[in-house]
Amino acid sequence: MKTLIFGAGNLLLSDEGFGVHFVRHLEAHYLFPPEVEILDAGALGIMAAHELESADRVYVVDVLALQGEPGQPMRFNKEDLMLQRIPTKLSPHQIGIQEMLLLSEIRGRCPREIVLLGIIPASMAPGNQLSSLLASQLVPMAEELVKELRSSGLAILPRR
């Protein structure tokens, strides 16, 4: 079973780049087995459809423009995304990701399991660094994801 961790975001708008910073953090701190692919998707959106379609399980990591406290992590499943149960637009990638999933579903190539791991941004100002608030969430969110992946039987080791 192939698992894809898909980090979306624009590194030029501080917290908007969270998904990319997240996958880079994973690569720097963990060793993953061959059946796990880490993808720095940046702002590719629908251009990365082939990557999603090649996986059985996908974790999309991105910022969410939802009501709540900045730095608050949120989790949505495939049904939430496909049925558009998310109450407001996600980041600027929402259209690309949701359209990509719908097209994949129509083509019969949509991954069985999709999880959106999102976080509410504290800043969308120009800059290539995360706000201190979102930077502080990299480690706990990564640890939670690694724990979940390990519980599914994947051998993920700390990078030394």
Secondary structure, DSSP 8 states (H G I E B T S, - for coil): --EEEEEE--TTBGGGGHHHHHHHHHHHHEE--TTEEEEEEET-GGGGHHHHHT-SEEEEEEEB--SS-TT-EEEEEHHHHHTT-SSS-BSTTHHHHHHHHHHHHHTT---SEEEEEEE--S--SSBSS--HHHHTTHHHHHHHHHHHHHHTT---EE--
